[in-house]
Amino acid sequence: MEHDASRSLTSYVNTTGIASPAAEAQAVAIRAAYAAAGIQDFHETGYLECHGTGTLAGDPVEVAAAASVLTVGRTDSNPLIIGSIKSNIGHSEPAAGVSGLIKAILAVEKNRIPGNPTFIDPNPRSKSQYIVAVYPLH
C-alpha cells in the first residue's frame, strides 16, 4: 500500500472505533514528523503539549505513544515536560488544537512553560517504568 502523508496514520492500525486512539499509530506519526523535519535527536524536544482531555482511554494512549518515542534513554536531568492547555482554560472544543499551539508558541517565546493548575495526579494507566516526564504545576 502506498503511503499518503495527508491521511491519518490511525487509519492504518486496527482500533476499537473511529475515535479510539492507537499508541502505535501515534508513535509512527511522531517518528514520521521528526524524519520529515530532519530532526534525529528526540531529546531535543523538551516540552510536549498533549491533547490531555482527562479521559481514561485517550490520555494513557497519548502519553504512552509519545513516551515510547520521546523518552527512551532520557534521564531525570533531561525529562520530557508534559502539559495541556485544557488545565489552564478548559476544553475549547473546535479551538482546542489552536489553543494548544498558541500555548506552545508562547512557552518558546517567553522561555517559560506554564503550569497545569488543575492537574493533581496522572492517570494511573499513564504511568510506566520508561516514562521520564514531569508535569509542571505552577
N, C-alpha and C positions, 0 to 999 in steps of 0.2 A: 504494500500500500504506500503510495506517495504521500509524504508529509505536507500538510497545508498549515503553515505557521499561523494563519489567521483563525484557524479552528481551535476551539478549546481542547486542550490535551486530555481533559477529563473524559471526553467522549471516546477516547481510545482505551479506557480502562473500565472494567465492569464495576459498577457501583449498585447500591441498593435502590437508587432512584435518581431522577434527573437533577435534583437539587442536593444530592448527597455528595459530600466531598470525598476525594480519594487521595490519600497521602502520596502514593506512588506517582500519580499524575502531577500533583503539585511539585514534588521533588524534581521530576523530569522538566517541568516548566521553568523552575528556578535555574536548573543547570543550563537549559537552552538559552534563557535570557542572559545569563552571565557569559556564555560562549559567544552569543551574538554581539555582546558589548565588548568582547575581548578581555574580560576580567577572569583571571585564572586563580587568584587567591581569594577564597571565600571569606577569609578572616579580615579582609578589607572592609567588610560590612560590619559596622559596629552597632547599628540600630535597625530593627525590623518593625515596621508599622503593620500590625496584624489587623485582620477584619474584626476579631475579638467581640463577637456578639454575646458571649457568655453561654452559648448553647452547649449541651452535653455532647452533641455529635460533632459540631464544627470546630470548636476551639482545639480539642486534643489532636484532631487530624491536622489542622493547620500548623500547630506547634511542632508536632512530630515530623511533618514534611520539611518544614524549614530547618529544624534541628538536625535532621538526617543529612542535610547538605551543609548548613552554615556553622554548625558547632563541632564537627568532627575535628579532634585534635586541639580544641581550644583549652585554655587554662583559666583558672579563676582570675588571673590578672588581665585577661582579654575576653570577658564574657560577651555574648550577644545580648544586647539590651532590647527587650520586647515591650511594645506599648500598643495602645489602641485609642483612637480619638473618642471612641464611644464612652470611655470612662471620664472624659472631660466634658463632652457636650451631649451625650446620648446618641441614639441611632438616628441619623438624619435621613434615613430611608434612601431615596434616589441620589442624594448628595453625599452619601457615606464615603464613597471612594474618593471623591474630590476633597472632602474634608480631611481624610487621612493624608492625602497627598500634600495639602496645604500645611498640615501639621509637620510632616516630614521635611518639607522645604524650609519652614520657619526654624525647625530644630537645627538644620545645617547652617542657615544664615546667622542664627543667634548663638551657635555653638553651645546649645543647651537643650537637653531632652526634657520635655515636660513630664511631670509625674502622672501617675494613674490614681487620682484621688479616691475613686470608689472601689479600687481593687483591694481585696482583703486576702484571699487565698486562691492560689492557682487551682484549677480543676485537677483533682487527683489523677485523672486519666491523662493529663498533660505532663505529668512528671515522668522522667526517665533517667536512667543512670548516665546516658550520654548527653544530656542537655546541660550545657554550661551557659546559663542565661540568668538575667536579672530583670526584675520588673520594678522600675523606679516609682516610688510612691509620692515623692514631693518634688 
